[in-house]
Amino acid sequence: MSAQPDLLYSEEEEALRAAVRDLLTDHCDAAGVIARTESGAPHDLPLWKALAGRMGLAGLLIPEELGGQGATHRETAVVLEELGRFVAPVPYLTSAVLATEALLACGTEDLLTELASATTIAALAVGLHTAPGATVRTVRVENGALHGELTAVADAAVADVLLVPADDGALYAVAASDAGVTPRTSLDLTRPLATVTLTGATGRRLGDTGPAVSRALRSAAGLLASEQLGVAEWALTETVRYLKERKQFNRPVGGFQALKHRLAALWMETVSLRAAARAAADALSTHEDTDMAVAVAQAYAAPVAVHAAEEALQLHAGIGMTWEHPVHLYLKRAKADSLAFGTAGAHRAALAELADIQAP
């Protein structure tokens, strides 16, 4: 029988959190993120270079012999918690997790080395809504060239390399410059989606689509819960702070019993979300009960993150409805994340099958 997992944060993980939070505090203020969403170029590439290059976070999951950190999903989860807390507009989940896991499954050492050094950004050309185990849309292979269209690809606009699944069962690396990338209107302005169109592009065969995409989607779904935890924790913390300062009838609004009950319930949900997210990250690291832990985390994470953001918007009252206040960024991220890598309902169905508990 395997030992019980230790879901508490280690000293190294807390040190990593502090370093990431310090960097984001200095370089990812809410006003700047809102301004970027209005500029038409929401990705903060200087911040990405600092995170991925100077701190080496793009290579956390990549082995040391390939220039990475050789860390685990637990450390990666800590980074995603902080990125969620700041709704940082960087392609970390898509490049450092989703694309990296696909390349690790294929054993593509040269591309992994480029990702670890932050000289290349990669995107897996699979719709962000695709759940682990779901059918993946592919492009056609005709006379050695790739033809077709793939929709809802996250962060494709800043990718240097696209990892494209094809109908011959293979995953191909295609230079982004050889593909048509058309931005689409996205609910989450900090993680824009795009349509990728290939008309005779040449690609380099990396490996089999099935194992690569399956591994990538499972890891991304499990670690997304940590990002959702960061969103929920920000919403709870900022709402408590605001209600302590906001006064009505000459007393802090946070002292009203009805609001105390709402905040207490939200705190309980957030603490439970932390446990589920940590369990998923630990399972991905140890490869034990991974499918179950990921399904549990995603079945629970989306409703909690959305609820936390909705409560933050409502309890900030009129100021929360303004564009200048960042709470709308968190609500949009939470809503978009609730569809990413499968809905909570899809993960509950997967969990029921894994536990052999079918619906009546």
PyMOL commands that set and color helices and strands:
alter all, ss='L'
color gray80, all
select helices_A, chain A and resi 11-27+30-39+45-54+57-59+64-66+73-85+92-106+109-116+156-158+176-178+209-245+253-255+257-286+290-315+317-320+327-337+344-354
alter helices_A, ss='H'
color red, helices_A
select strands_A, chain A and resi 122-124+140-142+145-154+161-165+170-175+180-184+193-201+204-208+247-248+251-252
alter strands_A, ss='S'
color yellow, strands_A
deselect
rebuild
show_as cartoon
